[in-house]
Amino acid sequence: MLAIQSRRAASLLVLCLAVPMSACHAQNGASPESAGALPTRQLIIKFKPGSIQCSAADIDKLSATTGTRIQFLRTVSGDACLVSQPAPAVRSASPGLEILESHPAVEWVEVNAPLKAQ
C-alpha cells in the first residue's frame, strides 16, 4: 500500500513539474470563470495494465460507457492519463469521480491539484 502511495505521489510531483504554469494558474490574475469560460477540473487516471489505453478514442469509450463527461488531454508520467471534466460535473457532488474509481479497469483516479509542502 505504501509503495502505491509513493508511486502516486511521485507521479503527481512529476506531473506538477511538467505542466506549464499557465495551465495551472490563470494569467494576470483572471480566473477562467471571470473570463467567461466554463470551469473544468482535471483528473489523473491510472489504468490497470492491459486494460484501457491512454488515448482519445479509449477515453471517449470510457466516458460513454460510464456516463461521465471526461475528455482526453494527454498522457502523463507513469502512463497515467490527464483528462478534463466539464462544468456540469464539477458543480455536482463528484459522482463522476466515484464512478470512475469503481470502474474495474481503473487502478486509481485523483483530482489534479497543486501540491503544497507540509
Secondary structure as a PSIPRED ss2 file (coil, helix, strand):
# PSIPRED VFORMAT (PSIPRED V4.0)

   1 M C   1.000  0.000  0.000
   2 L H   0.000  1.000  0.000
   3 A H   0.000  1.000  0.000
   4 I H   0.000  1.000  0.000
   5 Q H   0.000  1.000  0.000
   6 S H   0.000  1.000  0.000
   7 R H   0.000  1.000  0.000
   8 R H   0.000  1.000  0.000
   9 A H   0.000  1.000  0.000
  10 A H   0.000  1.000  0.000
  11 S H   0.000  1.000  0.000
  12 L H   0.000  1.000  0.000
  13 L H   0.000  1.000  0.000
  14 V H   0.000  1.000  0.000
  15 L H   0.000  1.000  0.000
  16 C H   0.000  1.000  0.000
  17 L H   0.000  1.000  0.000
  18 A H   0.000  1.000  0.000
  19 V C   1.000  0.000  0.000
  20 P C   1.000  0.000  0.000
  21 M H   0.000  1.000  0.000
  22 S H   0.000  1.000  0.000
  23 A H   0.000  1.000  0.000
  24 C H   0.000  1.000  0.000
  25 H C   1.000  0.000  0.000
  26 A C   1.000  0.000  0.000
  27 Q H   0.000  1.000  0.000
  28 N H   0.000  1.000  0.000
  29 G H   0.000  1.000  0.000
  30 A C   1.000  0.000  0.000
  31 S C   1.000  0.000  0.000
  32 P C   1.000  0.000  0.000
  33 E C   1.000  0.000  0.000
  34 S C   1.000  0.000  0.000
  35 A C   1.000  0.000  0.000
  36 G C   1.000  0.000  0.000
  37 A C   1.000  0.000  0.000
  38 L C   1.000  0.000  0.000
  39 P C   1.000  0.000  0.000
  40 T C   1.000  0.000  0.000
  41 R E   0.000  0.000  1.000
  42 Q E   0.000  0.000  1.000
  43 L E   0.000  0.000  1.000
  44 I E   0.000  0.000  1.000
  45 I E   0.000  0.000  1.000
  46 K E   0.000  0.000  1.000
  47 F E   0.000  0.000  1.000
  48 K C   1.000  0.000  0.000
  49 P C   1.000  0.000  0.000
  50 G C   1.000  0.000  0.000
  51 S C   1.000  0.000  0.000
  52 I C   1.000  0.000  0.000
  53 Q C   1.000  0.000  0.000
  54 C C   1.000  0.000  0.000
  55 S C   1.000  0.000  0.000
  56 A H   0.000  1.000  0.000
  57 A H   0.000  1.000  0.000
  58 D H   0.000  1.000  0.000
  59 I H   0.000  1.000  0.000
  60 D H   0.000  1.000  0.000
  61 K H   0.000  1.000  0.000
  62 L H   0.000  1.000  0.000
  63 S H   0.000  1.000  0.000
  64 A H   0.000  1.000  0.000
  65 T H   0.000  1.000  0.000
  66 T H   0.000  1.000  0.000
  67 G C   1.000  0.000  0.000
  68 T C   1.000  0.000  0.000
  69 R C   1.000  0.000  0.000
  70 I C   1.000  0.000  0.000
  71 Q E   0.000  0.000  1.000
  72 F E   0.000  0.000  1.000
  73 L E   0.000  0.000  1.000
  74 R E   0.000  0.000  1.000
  75 T E   0.000  0.000  1.000
  76 V E   0.000  0.000  1.000
  77 S H   0.000  1.000  0.000
  78 G H   0.000  1.000  0.000
  79 D H   0.000  1.000  0.000
  80 A E   0.000  0.000  1.000
  81 C E   0.000  0.000  1.000
  82 L E   0.000  0.000  1.000
  83 V E   0.000  0.000  1.000
  84 S E   0.000  0.000  1.000
  85 Q E   0.000  0.000  1.000
  86 P C   1.000  0.000  0.000
  87 A H   0.000  1.000  0.000
  88 P H   0.000  1.000  0.000
  89 A H   0.000  1.000  0.000
  90 V H   0.000  1.000  0.000
  91 R H   0.000  1.000  0.000
  92 S C   1.000  0.000  0.000
  93 A C   1.000  0.000  0.000
  94 S C   1.000  0.000  0.000
  95 P H   0.000  1.000  0.000
  96 G H   0.000  1.000  0.000
  97 L H   0.000  1.000  0.000
  98 E H   0.000  1.000  0.000
  99 I H   0.000  1.000  0.000
 100 L H   0.000  1.000  0.000
 101 E H   0.000  1.000  0.000
 102 S H   0.000  1.000  0.000
 103 H C   1.000  0.000  0.000
 104 P C   1.000  0.000  0.000
 105 A C   1.000  0.000  0.000
 106 V E   0.000  0.000  1.000
 107 E E   0.000  0.000  1.000
 108 W E   0.000  0.000  1.000
 109 V E   0.000  0.000  1.000
 110 E E   0.000  0.000  1.000
 111 V E   0.000  0.000  1.000
 112 N C   1.000  0.000  0.000
 113 A C   1.000  0.000  0.000
 114 P C   1.000  0.000  0.000
 115 L C   1.000  0.000  0.000
 116 K C   1.000  0.000  0.000
 117 A C   1.000  0.000  0.000
 118 Q C   1.000  0.000  0.000
